[in-house]
Structure formats: structure tokens, C-alpha cells
Amino acid sequence: MTSSPAPASTRKVPTRRISFEESLRGLPKHFAADGDLIGSHVAASLSAVFPDGEDFFVRSVRYYRDQIDEPELKRQVAGFIGQEAMHGREHRVFNDRLDQLGYPAKRIERFTKKGLQIRERLLPPISNLAATAALEHFTATLAELLLTSEETRELFGHEEVRNLFLWHALEESEHKAVAFDVYKAAGGSERMRIITMKVMRVSFLVGMTIQVVGSLLGDRATYRRGNLRKSWRTFRRSPLISRDLLDRLRDYDRPGFHPDDHDTNDLVQQWREELFGDHGSLNDKLVGAVA
């Protein structure tokens, strides 16, 4: 479903101070549904790139903050920075636990940080902002899939891992247009936007595949008879690698595209209430007032 972009004044981007540290301490090695091997490594590999990826997003957007004249967009940028900082912090906590369980999460963190530092040294700020806007479309698309598909939510298995990704998904949906709008306000071109996404789409998918394969090779469970084959049969049917998901990612290449072309306002409101309403399921994770 498409609609006209929501007015900027209707986009609320609150910073929720939250902690999953205590609830992740007892996480088992293969936490995905039914102890699924590939599902666990995919979730771990996604989490491993988030902390330094989120830091990169913040730096890319913050660089242009003082050039923004529109008050509502400035307010949203402040919320974006707050949300992304919290995402990075909580995924580092998750990655610390994954590291204890034998996943290469901390090595991937270091590799991601180094790669992004090199990118920032070699490319201009507007290019890094274009990359941020493109990758935000990735996270928003995955977020919408998680929020709309019970099948996808069930793949995460362990309740607290699922809750971590649900909270992250809600906030990615809340701020999905912020980096894009900053890019446009900074004078970013359509040509750079589309070319950057084409490059990011290939590099992200190839990079994630390499990370997951490498992670699997380091897990003894991969070599147990029939284990990998069984897990692959499950994963190949997963919504995470569906044609519909790829088509949504490609929609970014359309001239004139805007993240709000696909209306998720009702979905965001539904999950705000579900997670953080009067009886929200994650209220007990909040550790401070919502800013």
C-alpha cells in the first residue's frame, strides 16, 4: 500500500532508554526457533554489524545537523541520534553474550568499524549520508517484515532475542525517513542516491553471506550429521530471503522514491501500544524516562 508521505510534524522519534542485559544472560547457544542452526547465526551476524553501523549512521547524519533549517526535521534528527545510540549499546550487550557462546560477533564488530572508518576517510560526507539513507531502507524493510509477519517473529526463537529485535524494529520504523530527509535537505542527488543503493544492496548481501558462512564454519554443530541440511531446508523457505523482500529493497531505486511512500503509521502505532503502552510488554525493560 502506498500513500502520500506523512507530514513531518506527525513523525515522532522518541528515545527510549532500555536494557536487555539481565534478560540475555541465560541465552543458549542456538537460540533461534527449535534451536535452528542457520537462524541463530543469521541473527547473530545481523547483530554483530549493528553497533558500529549505528555509530556510522549517527556520524553521517550529525555532520549535517547544523545545516538543517526545518525545526521538525532537527527534532527528528535528535531523536534519530538518541535511538541509534541506544540500538548500538544494546546490540553490543547482545554481542558480548554471543561472544561468550562462541560466535565471532566481536571480530565482526571490529571488522565493521575498520571498514567504515576507511570509507569515511576516502569518501565525502554526502556519500556517507547516501549510504546511511540506503542502509536505513534495509533496516526499515526488515523491520516492517518483522512487525507484520508472525512467522518471521517466531524465527528468533528465544523470547528476549525476539524482544530485542522487536524494539529495534519499532524504532527503525519510527525514524525510517530521517536520514533520507537529511540527505535531501543537504542537496544529495537522485543519481548518487540510487547508485549508492545498488552498491550497498550487493555489498550488504554478499557481506552478510560471508559472515554467516564463516560463523557456521566455526560452530561444531554445523558438522553434526544432517544438522546443516535440515537447517538449510528451513531457511530457504524463510521470509528473510523472499522475493517480496528483495522487491521492497529494489523499490528504493525508483526515481522520486521516499520512505513514507509505503505507509506504516498504523503499524507503528500498533506496536508502540503493544510494547510500550499502558500494559506494554517491554515496559519492564525501560530504565529511564522516554525523551
CORZIJO-V544793 format. One record per helix or strand. SS is the DSSP state (~ for helix, > for strand). FROM is the first residue (numbers start at 1). LEN is the number of residues. If there is no record, write none. Layout:
BEGIN
SS	FROM	LEN
SS	FROM	LEN
END
This chain:
BEGIN
>	2	1
~	8	3
>	18	1
~	22	3
~	33	3
~	37	26
~	65	3
~	71	30
~	105	18
~	125	24
~	150	6
~	159	16
~	178	8
~	190	28
~	220	4
~	227	9
~	239	3
~	243	11
~	259	3
>	262	1
~	265	12
~	283	3
>	286	1
END
